[in-house]
Amino acid sequence: MRTVTSLPQQITVDEHLWIPMPDGTRLAAKVWRPVAADDRPVPGILEYIPYRKRDLSAVRDSIHHPYMAGHGYACVRVDLRGTGESEGVLADEYLEQEHRDAEDVMEWMAAQPWCDGRIGMMGISWGGFNSLQIAARKPPHLQAIVISSFTDDRYSDDMHYMGGALLSDNIAESATMFAYSTLPPDPALVGDRWRDMWFERLENCSLWAANWLEHQRRDDYWRRASVCEDYAAVQVPVLASSGWADGYSNAVGRLLANLDVPRKGLIGPWSHKYPHLGEPGPAIGYLQEVVRWWDHWLKDVDNGVLDGPVLQTWMQESVPPSTAYEDRPGRWVGEPEWPSPNIEFTEYPLGRYRIAEPGEEVAQVALPVESPLSVGQFAGKWASYNAPPDLPYDQREEDGGSLVFETDALAQRCEILGAPTVTVEVSADKPVAMVAARLSDVAPDGRATRVTYGLLNLTHRDGHDDPRPLDPGERYRVTVQLNAVAQAFPAGHRIRLSLSTSYWPLAWPPPEPAQVTVYTAGSALRLPIRPMAGAEEGSLQPFGEPEGTQPMAVTHISPGDQKWTVSRDLVDYRSALEIVKDAGLVRYDEHELEVDRKVRERYGWQADDFCSATAETSWSMSFGRGEWRTRTETRTRVTCTPTHFLVHAELDGFEGEQRTFSRNWDRRIPRDHV
């Protein structure tokens, strides 16, 4: 990334401001704005997230907020109620209180002498979610949004559930927020009240894992704040982006297809990161695009921001399987509208272990599969949050426990853009069963790179509102939707479809092993083929070089560590996937705060005992300056029986080396067709 040292306008920074809420709670904000805004008010930009403006998100914030401020905007970065230095308690995600607070923040912004009353909202992940959700509430000052790595569907396309199957990220990310919501504020900003504020959080915190496990079907809990329930509620222009390595690769296309407002979509090869910081590369000059968006919608600049394709995306070339890539080879392609007239959905019948040609007659064959619990250990994360090394590895070992269909070697290059589907006629021998479908690019040497995948809990075959058990032996026609992707398969390679009845630890296994039988007649793989260059491809304007302002200075006092280990004991057949992400001890030089952050995840199982599945996540985060030292430790453990999920959690708070707070939880939650 190129560091910009000269900006169009000189800026000033308010390191800490209090924003009063109607109930008396105060939210903490940091503001970057042009010096000239005191005399000539400018539009405001709000980013509103729980990830601590003072430290944990401070380096990232320092790259884009000063940049936008230097281009004529008042950028306001607010910690959600109960996080960072903001008062109160954060009990869950996307609550009514969170949304009302955001509306009140925008009212406060519009009333400031440096703001002209026109406001944009932006964010990635949580900030992308709530920007879209708050836009649907139509606050009067909000004029446009910029969102990255988000979803419009909290049940079906988030970290919680996929196709009605429980994702292990539901547990891992609930543990993340369990940790983040119990951290202390900085006494340098809140004074002696820091301890009372911290203990209010510790004493009133929520068990996030239980909150999310209590809603295993699409109920009102998930419908609330899912914009897909009413796309027409969004009435402001939307610039939406994501990455193919991210878990949120589908929502950009849905917004383009369903919103009736000015909109643009951008999908690169990236993981869960802003596009100017995109990994795998290439990263792009995203902030330049964001400023153009704001200039047009908040300043009425006629800059052609809507010219060109409605969707611009990175068509990925074939690569060998790897858990990390520095760059993904490919090219930018554009589509004039979405759904695109350039995409031809083509059905490929499934025969006996093969993917047949379109229109080919295939014989009826019954193909049973009962996958070992180990299928999925090389699946990577549901979303590549931090890029390496959480991408899927070579699929050949996974395919050994799967039902595999494969094309002949391709006679010519094949490109797909969109969401593949697999429609199969199936029966199962148990009342609860699942199907995981994986699409892979198989090189001539046999290496298999997973391109995309999808899951379906077969009890959700008719929808997620009212799951129903399977009648063992009865045949059902079901469709598994895979995640959207842009991928080129070279001539000489093969396309492989793999079906398995487990995908642990990415998804929680059914209560017991199930044999699923696939009946080939009428079963098909449907691919979104892009057979020609898009109408906009030849006229695409290249993106600028990634740029931003100088990142905040930090000193790494002690190094971190990172591990991703798969193990198997052949004496008692215990296996595990263990993940370590240790950021090391870091000092923020500007205010001398020292932060140490580490997380360990462990997913264990024994042989093919589906009820031996165990997910454990532990967080340790310490904050200190001089003699002030605190540490918060959280542990979340989820196990199961055939009928229940068992959640055990622990929370400990330390001042220095003395433990001054401790609390344990034990919850037993019925399994609901999961």
CORMO-V297475 format. One record per helix or strand of 3 or more residues. SS is the DSSP state (a for helix, b for strand). FROM is the first residue (numbers start at 1). TO is the last residue. If there is no record, write none. Layout:
ss	from	to
SS	FROM	TO
SS	FROM	TO
This chain:
ss	from	to
b	11	20
b	26	34
a	35	38
b	42	49
a	58	69
b	74	79
a	96	111
b	115	124
a	126	135
b	142	148
b	165	167
a	168	180
a	187	204
a	208	213
a	220	223
a	227	229
a	231	233
b	237	243
a	251	258
b	263	268
a	275	277
a	286	299
b	311	316
b	330	335
b	343	350
b	366	369
a	396	399
b	403	406
b	414	418
b	421	428
b	434	442
b	448	457
a	458	460
b	476	481
b	485	489
b	494	500
b	516	530
a	537	539
b	554	558
b	561	568
b	574	588
b	593	606
b	609	625
b	628	640
b	644	655
b	658	670
